[in-house]
Amino acid sequence: MKNYSINKTPNQVQSELAERFKKLRKSKKIAQATLANKSGVSLGSLKRFEQSGQISLESLLKLAHLFDRLDDFDAVFTIKEDLKEIEKLFK
């Protein structure tokens, strides 16, 4: 029996991230080889990322930097306030 959840799995996030990246690269009309050369990420790593979503964090950050998207990572691992805990203070 398959488990269903509204939460994404790590594999789903990887796949979606890779697909969005590929669309972004194509929208900018940048060939994989050109992007690899400009970013310092190997062509093999870039191809693997676009096909499977697998990439090192360092390479992902290099690609994000090239597209001026490093700010997209600002929310990762930030502590979120639990609004339910705050609501208890006003009851």
Backbone bond lengths (Angstrom), bond angles and torsions (degrees), N, CA, C in turn:
res aa  C-N    CA-C-N  psi(-1)  N-CA   C-N-CA  omega(-1)  CA-C   N-CA-C  phi
1 M - - - 1.453 - - 1.528 109.11 -
2 K 1.300 116.46 133.46 1.454 121.62 -177.06 1.527 110.32 -88.64
3 N 1.330 115.65 136.15 1.464 120.50 176.54 1.516 109.65 -83.44
4 Y 1.312 115.72 136.63 1.461 121.17 178.51 1.519 108.64 -115.06
5 S 1.293 115.18 140.80 1.456 119.82 -178.50 1.518 108.73 -150.84
6 I 1.324 115.64 152.08 1.460 119.01 174.99 1.525 110.71 -81.81
7 N 1.333 116.16 -15.11 1.459 120.71 178.49 1.523 109.96 -82.11
8 K 1.310 115.93 140.43 1.456 121.10 179.61 1.517 110.37 -77.82
9 T 1.313 115.29 149.67 1.451 121.28 174.44 1.531 108.34 -87.50
10 P 1.339 117.44 161.42 1.463 119.13 175.60 1.532 112.65 -55.81
11 N 1.316 117.36 -38.32 1.468 119.96 179.04 1.523 111.95 -65.04
12 Q 1.324 116.75 -37.97 1.464 119.79 177.45 1.528 110.99 -65.41
13 V 1.316 116.23 -42.18 1.467 120.63 178.77 1.526 109.64 -62.47
14 Q 1.335 117.05 -44.54 1.465 121.34 178.01 1.521 111.08 -57.80
15 S 1.308 116.81 -48.60 1.463 121.86 -177.79 1.522 111.49 -62.97
16 E 1.319 116.28 -44.48 1.463 120.33 -179.64 1.520 111.45 -66.50
17 L 1.321 116.63 -40.36 1.461 121.17 178.36 1.528 110.51 -62.85
18 A 1.318 116.44 -44.79 1.465 121.01 179.20 1.529 110.75 -62.33
19 E 1.319 116.60 -42.52 1.471 120.29 -179.53 1.526 111.13 -65.66
20 R 1.333 117.22 -42.61 1.473 119.86 177.91 1.522 110.83 -63.83
21 F 1.335 116.19 -40.35 1.460 119.48 178.82 1.527 110.70 -62.58
22 K 1.312 116.42 -45.97 1.465 121.20 -179.23 1.529 110.46 -59.82
23 K 1.315 116.94 -42.83 1.471 120.82 177.86 1.527 110.95 -63.81
24 L 1.320 117.39 -40.77 1.455 121.47 178.15 1.520 110.45 -62.96
25 R 1.325 116.81 -46.76 1.467 120.72 179.90 1.518 110.77 -60.20
26 K 1.321 116.51 -45.12 1.463 120.50 -179.38 1.525 111.76 -67.31
27 S 1.332 116.93 -35.88 1.469 119.51 179.50 1.526 111.34 -65.37
28 K 1.333 115.84 -27.79 1.469 121.52 177.42 1.528 111.48 -88.01
29 K 1.343 115.48 -1.35 1.465 122.48 179.44 1.529 112.38 55.27
30 I 1.341 114.50 47.69 1.460 120.85 179.13 1.523 108.44 -111.68
31 A 1.320 116.67 123.90 1.462 121.48 177.75 1.524 109.96 -69.71
32 Q 1.316 115.74 152.64 1.462 120.21 179.47 1.522 111.42 -57.42
33 A 1.323 117.15 -43.84 1.469 120.85 -178.05 1.526 111.01 -63.44
34 T 1.313 117.39 -40.09 1.467 121.69 178.39 1.521 110.06 -64.83
35 L 1.311 116.08 -44.77 1.461 120.91 -179.85 1.525 111.05 -63.95
36 A 1.317 116.10 -42.31 1.463 119.85 178.66 1.521 110.25 -60.36
37 N 1.310 116.70 -44.31 1.461 121.30 -179.40 1.527 111.85 -64.19
38 K 1.319 117.04 -43.27 1.473 121.10 -177.47 1.526 112.95 -73.24
39 S 1.328 116.72 -30.44 1.469 120.16 -174.43 1.527 113.61 -91.96
40 G 1.310 116.75 -21.19 1.457 119.31 -174.30 1.518 112.97 84.23
41 V 1.315 116.93 7.77 1.459 122.90 176.19 1.527 107.00 -94.72
42 S 1.317 117.53 133.52 1.462 119.28 -178.04 1.528 110.60 -63.21
43 L 1.318 114.75 150.69 1.465 120.26 178.76 1.529 110.26 -60.13
44 G 1.319 117.09 -39.07 1.464 120.21 177.97 1.516 112.46 -61.05
45 S 1.333 116.46 -42.76 1.470 120.50 178.47 1.520 111.16 -64.54
46 L 1.317 115.91 -40.34 1.467 120.52 179.51 1.522 110.81 -64.64
47 K 1.322 116.67 -45.08 1.469 120.22 178.58 1.526 111.03 -62.95
48 R 1.334 116.60 -44.15 1.464 120.92 179.32 1.534 110.43 -60.63
49 F 1.331 116.09 -41.58 1.460 120.08 179.19 1.524 110.80 -60.88
50 E 1.320 116.78 -48.65 1.462 119.50 -177.63 1.524 112.45 -67.11
51 Q 1.324 117.92 -27.35 1.463 121.01 -178.66 1.527 112.82 -87.91
52 S 1.337 116.51 -37.73 1.468 118.53 -172.11 1.529 114.18 -123.37
53 G 1.333 116.54 -14.48 1.460 119.89 -176.47 1.513 112.62 87.11
54 Q 1.319 118.38 -1.85 1.460 121.56 -178.12 1.528 110.58 -86.92
55 I 1.340 115.50 125.74 1.457 121.68 -179.54 1.531 107.91 -162.63
56 S 1.310 116.38 150.88 1.466 118.67 176.51 1.526 108.82 -73.89
57 L 1.309 115.54 155.64 1.463 119.94 178.17 1.523 110.33 -60.42
58 E 1.335 116.82 -42.70 1.459 120.23 -179.83 1.529 111.39 -59.14
59 S 1.319 117.27 -44.48 1.467 120.58 179.42 1.523 111.23 -67.04
60 L 1.319 116.85 -39.62 1.464 120.37 178.19 1.526 110.58 -61.20
61 L 1.327 116.13 -42.37 1.464 120.02 179.43 1.531 111.46 -67.12
62 K 1.323 117.24 -36.08 1.469 120.07 175.99 1.524 111.23 -62.31
63 L 1.328 115.93 -42.77 1.466 119.92 179.04 1.527 110.81 -66.85
64 A 1.316 116.42 -42.03 1.465 120.42 178.05 1.528 110.35 -61.29
65 H 1.311 116.33 -41.16 1.469 120.97 179.42 1.523 111.10 -61.89
66 L 1.305 116.84 -42.17 1.458 121.08 -179.56 1.529 111.76 -61.38
67 F 1.331 116.14 -33.38 1.469 120.76 179.02 1.529 112.12 -95.63
68 D 1.336 116.63 12.20 1.460 122.34 -179.92 1.531 111.27 56.08
69 R 1.348 115.43 45.96 1.464 120.95 -176.93 1.524 112.42 -123.88
70 L 1.330 118.32 18.93 1.468 120.18 178.56 1.525 112.14 -61.18
71 D 1.321 116.96 -30.93 1.465 119.97 179.28 1.527 111.97 -61.46
72 D 1.318 117.37 -21.68 1.461 120.67 178.45 1.531 111.66 -60.88
73 F 1.326 117.87 -19.51 1.458 121.97 -177.26 1.530 112.73 -92.70
74 D 1.313 117.66 -3.09 1.465 120.90 -176.92 1.525 113.94 -59.56
75 A 1.313 117.71 -30.46 1.467 120.63 -176.06 1.532 112.73 -85.92
76 V 1.327 117.89 -10.71 1.462 120.69 -177.67 1.532 109.99 -67.38
77 F 1.295 115.99 127.06 1.465 124.98 177.38 1.527 114.17 65.07
78 T 1.318 118.25 19.59 1.460 118.49 174.04 1.523 108.08 -79.33
79 I 1.301 115.70 150.44 1.462 120.96 179.62 1.524 107.90 -80.01
80 K 1.316 114.40 125.91 1.466 120.22 179.87 1.519 108.71 -99.09
81 E 1.309 115.28 139.62 1.460 119.46 177.26 1.522 108.95 -76.41
82 D 1.297 115.48 135.87 1.447 120.70 177.26 1.524 107.86 -85.96
83 L 1.322 117.12 105.84 1.459 121.57 -176.26 1.523 112.64 -64.10
84 K 1.324 118.17 -26.49 1.460 120.68 178.54 1.524 110.04 -66.99
85 E 1.314 116.92 -37.02 1.468 120.60 176.94 1.527 110.55 -66.53
86 I 1.296 116.85 -37.83 1.473 121.03 178.86 1.527 110.10 -67.55
87 E 1.350 116.66 -39.57 1.460 121.10 179.02 1.528 111.82 -59.47
88 K 1.335 116.89 -34.92 1.464 120.85 -179.74 1.523 111.50 -62.12
89 L 1.304 117.27 -28.15 1.461 120.83 -179.65 1.531 112.49 -67.69
90 F 1.325 116.04 -24.31 1.466 120.22 -177.17 1.513 113.47 -99.78
91 K 1.312 117.65 8.40 1.471 120.34 179.70 1.496 111.01 -97.33
